[in-house]
Amino acid sequence: MVKKKRVLFGGLTALLGLTLAACGSGETADSSATDTAVLTDSETAWDKIEEAGVLKAATSGTLYPNSYHDKETDELTGYEVEILREIAERIGVEVEFTEMGVDGMLTSVNSGAVDVAAFGIDRNGENADKYNYTTPYKYSFGAMVVRESDNSGIETLEDLKGKIAAGAATTTYMKVARYFGAEEKIYDNATNDMYLSDVANGRTDVILNDYYAQKLATAALPDIPVKVHDIFYNPSETNFSIKKGNDELTEKFNEALDEMRADGTLAELSKQFYDGADVTVQIEYDFPVIDVSDVE
């Protein structure tokens, strides 16, 4: 169902030219760890995390500006990464990152391979009652990247029918594409240059994703002839996902996020990584809302 909703969002970001680097950091654990580091429920509880002194976090490592490797230092950084580092410091533990695709993050949280994932849970979606989720640290809305020359033949959301949409299978963005009848091209933690190049060369037609991330990605790779279309939809809020029942850890996260919001740390990090935009502040805007709760 498509309807109009008036909501509040973070201000729009300006362009930022920063290229992505390949993954690989001594600090970051290999994603294969998710196959072996399966923990029991008791071992993922806050007292065990506190005892070990280590918070295990899942992040993509490939999605600028939220989680990526700095071009000069190859250090893992990004808006979500630095928020997690700050939270870990405030709750008195170290943070250990595991890089993986978004489709594996919730499975890893559920299995106990990681304690928290930088993956937002839709409060009205199918996973809303399966995981704990923190208070939001970002507000945004859906957008789409298309070919610069012809908008990939898309002028309305309904024009997605028959188009090839690139992305991860389980995201709400891919569900929007599926809702409108797009064909799917599934990527496993691909970098932005691969995503954008495939749209430009016609291997795919469109990428549905977060507005701010897409605006920065296209600006960072200006030689690829794609653009962010002026078709927007579905307001969103981004939070960290924690295993169901790990309430004390969730409370620790929420307390730290509330402190960071109050003392300006969240806004400062947002402006650092979103080229001056404060994605933690909400402004009024009208968007169509596509209900994908029944989309498989």
C-alpha positions, -999 to 999 in steps of 0.1 A, spaced: 0 0 0 13 35 -9 2 64 13 15 98 23 31 104 56 43 136 71 74 130 93 105 146 106 140 140 91 176 151 92 187 179 69 200 172 35 237 166 30 261 184 6 284 165 -18 316 151 -6 344 137 -28 362 108 -10 370 75 -26 366 41 -10 395 18 -2 397 -19 -3 388 -38 29 415 -51 53 425 -40 87 445 -56 115 418 -45 139 390 -61 121 382 -98 125 376 -119 94 340 -126 86 346 -163 87 346 -159 125 308 -160 123 311 -197 114 331 -206 145 325 -180 172 290 -191 181 282 -183 217 254 -194 240 228 -170 254 245 -166 287 278 -158 271 263 -129 251 247 -113 282 261 -80 295 279 -96 324 300 -118 301 308 -89 278 319 -69 308 340 -97 321 357 -103 288 360 -66 283 351 -69 246 320 -59 226 317 -79 194 302 -58 166 292 -66 130 297 -39 104 300 -39 66 334 -22 61 324 -14 25 295 12 28 307 48 29 302 69 50 289 45 77 315 18 76 345 18 53 383 18 52 402 51 50 420 55 17 452 67 33 455 45 64 432 16 55 418 20 91 381 9 95 361 40 102 327 56 94 297 71 112 285 39 127 320 26 134 329 57 154 296 56 173 303 20 183 338 30 194 324 58 215 297 37 230 323 10 239 344 36 256 315 49 276 304 15 288 339 5 297 349 -22 271 369 -26 239 351 -31 206 360 -58 181 347 -55 146 337 -83 122 330 -73 86 302 -90 68 273 -85 44 241 -71 58 223 -104 50 244 -122 75 243 -96 103 211 -106 120 219 -143 118 252 -135 135 235 -115 162 210 -143 168 237 -170 169 258 -151 194 287 -147 170 284 -109 176 268 -89 203 255 -60 181 250 -53 145 251 -19 127 218 -29 110 185 -11 117 154 -30 125 121 -17 110 99 -12 140 69 -22 119 86 -49 99 88 -87 102 118 -86 125 104 -61 150 97 -86 176 127 -109 170 155 -86 182 162 -58 206 169 -25 189 184 7 203 172 42 200 178 58 166 211 75 157 201 85 122 169 96 104 166 94 66 145 82 37 147 60 7 162 72 -26 174 55 -58 205 57 -80 199 56 -118 218 62 -150 226 99 -155 216 98 -192 181 85 -191 171 80 -154 172 42 -163 137 47 -177 123 54 -142 101 84 -137 78 70 -110 80 42 -84 57 21 -107 84 22 -134 105 -1 -113 86 -30 -128 109 -51 -150 140 -30 -140 170 -48 -125 175 -36 -89 209 -41 -72 213 -47 -35 211 -71 -6 182 -96 -6 168 -89 29 168 -51 31 136 -31 31 149 -13 0 150 -45 -20 115 -53 -7 103 -20 -22 119 -30 -55 102 -64 -52 69 -47 -43 69 -28 -76 80 -58 -97 117 -52 -102 141 -80 -110 168 -85 -84 205 -86 -87 219 -97 -53 253 -85 -42 273 -98 -12 289 -68 6 300 -52 -27 317 -18 -28 301 14 -40 321 16 -71 309 -19 -82 273 -10 -75 275 23 -93 295 10 -123 270 -18 -129 242 7 -131 262 29 -155 270 1 -178 235 -14 -179 242 -46 -160 216 -33 -135 192 -3 -137 187 10 -102 199 9 -66 174 16 -39 190 26 -6 194 54 19 194 89 5 224 102 24 245 72 17 237 74 -20 243 111 -22 277 108 -8 286 76 -28 278 93 -61 297 124 -51 327 103 -41 328 86 -75 320 115 -99 334 97 -130 307 71 -129 277 85 -149 250 79 -124 229 102 -101 205 102 -72 170 104 -87 145 129 -72 120 101 -63 119 97 -25 99 73 -4 97 55 30 109 75 60 135 55 81 154 55 113 186 36 119 194 18 151 217 -9 163 204 -45 165 210 -67 196 199 -102 204 164 -106 218 166 -107 256 199 -89 259 181 -61 277 209 -49 299 232 -44 269 204 -26 251 199 -3 280 237 4 282 236 13 245 205 35 249 221 54 279 253 60 259 234 72 228 212 95 249 244 110 265 260 114 231 229 131 218 227 154 247 264 164 247 266 169 210 288 139 201 263 123 178 258 156 159 295 161 156 301 126 142 272 131 118 286 164 105 321 148 102 309 119 80 279 135 63 297 166 51 281 190 76 246 174 77 231 165 110 212 133 104 202 131 140 179 161 137 145 157 123 128 181 99 94 181 83 88 165 49 62 145 30 70 111 16 50 82 1 51 52 24 52 18 8 41 -9 31 64 -39 25 55 -58 56 39 -86 36 66 -87 9 86 -120 11 
